[in-house]
Amino acid sequence: QVQLVESGGGLVQAGGSLNLSCAASGRIFTTNLMGWYRQRTGKQREMVASITYGGHTNYADSVNGRFTISRDNNKHTVNLEMSSLEPEDTAVYYCPAVVYAAVGAPPSDYWGKGTPVTVSS
């Protein structure tokens, strides 16, 4: 009933910038926590950034001020602005969201299929 689609990934040089976007659609009353994870080849998936409905944010130490997460509650979208990119940022980036389908309904979590980001040195 809910789909999340990431976009904006691609190839970028080290030191460059890239913006990712994720749109949730389907049966949604509201979204709670949204965020971004990434997974490098041969590595475990890790949290990059998260943002609450009210706009409170958390970031992984590894991105340390280089990334900025934001959201639009009316559009059910979340964005990730990435700057000063490093080869270590190369990964598939995934968008998770906690979704309430209706008033009083329990929350459910959903994941997008990911968008790849490659940072060349």
C-alpha positions in Angstrom: 0.0 0.0 0.0 3.0 2.3 0.5 5.9 2.8 -1.9 9.1 4.7 -1.5 11.1 5.7 -4.4 14.6 7.2 -4.2 16.2 9.3 -6.9 19.2 11.5 -7.5 22.0 9.0 -7.3 24.8 9.0 -9.8 28.5 9.5 -10.3 30.3 12.4 -8.8 33.9 13.5 -8.2 35.4 13.7 -4.7 34.7 17.0 -3.2 31.5 17.4 -5.2 27.9 17.6 -4.1 24.8 15.5 -4.8 21.2 15.7 -3.7 19.0 12.7 -3.1 15.2 12.6 -2.8 12.7 10.1 -1.6 9.0 10.2 -2.2 6.5 8.1 -0.3 3.1 7.4 -1.9 0.1 5.2 -1.3 -2.2 5.0 1.7 -0.6 7.5 4.0 -2.2 9.5 6.8 1.1 10.7 8.0 4.7 9.8 8.2 6.7 9.7 11.4 10.4 9.0 11.3 12.1 9.2 7.9 15.7 8.9 7.0 18.5 7.6 4.9 20.7 4.4 5.2 23.5 3.3 3.0 25.2 0.0 2.2 28.7 -0.4 0.7 29.7 -3.5 -1.1 30.6 -6.2 1.4 29.5 -4.0 4.3 26.5 -3.9 6.7 23.8 -1.3 6.1 24.3 1.8 8.3 22.2 4.8 9.3 23.2 8.0 7.7 20.6 10.5 8.9 17.1 10.6 10.3 14.5 13.3 10.7 11.3 13.3 12.8 7.9 14.8 11.8 8.8 17.9 13.8 12.1 18.3 12.1 14.6 17.0 14.7 17.6 15.5 13.0 20.3 13.0 13.8 23.4 12.2 11.8 26.0 9.5 11.7 29.5 10.7 12.8 30.9 9.7 9.5 28.9 12.4 7.6 29.8 15.0 10.3 28.2 18.2 9.0 28.7 17.3 5.3 25.1 16.1 4.8 21.8 17.8 5.5 18.5 16.0 5.8 15.1 17.7 5.3 11.5 16.8 4.7 8.2 18.0 3.5 5.4 16.6 5.6 2.7 17.6 3.1 4.4 15.9 0.2 5.7 13.0 2.2 9.2 13.5 0.9 12.7 13.5 2.5 15.8 14.8 1.0 19.5 14.5 1.6 21.9 17.2 0.5 25.4 15.8 0.3 28.6 17.9 0.0 32.3 17.4 0.3 31.8 13.9 -0.9 34.5 11.3 -0.4 35.1 7.9 -2.0 34.0 6.3 1.3 30.5 7.7 0.6 30.1 5.3 -2.3 27.2 3.1 -1.5 23.6 2.3 -2.3 21.4 4.8 -0.4 18.1 3.6 0.9 15.1 5.6 2.2 13.1 4.1 5.2 9.9 5.6 6.6 7.6 4.9 9.5 4.0 5.3 8.1 0.6 5.6 9.7 -2.1 4.6 7.2 -5.0 6.0 9.3 -5.8 7.6 12.7 -5.4 5.0 15.4 -3.6 2.5 13.1 -0.3 1.0 14.2 2.8 2.2 12.4 4.5 0.3 9.7 8.0 0.7 8.3 8.8 0.7 4.6 11.9 0.8 2.5 12.7 2.0 -1.0 14.8 -0.1 -3.4 17.8 2.3 -3.2 19.7 4.6 -5.4 23.4 4.1 -6.1 26.0 6.8 -5.4 29.5 6.5 -6.7 32.2 9.0 -5.7 35.4 8.9 -7.7 38.8 10.1 -6.5 
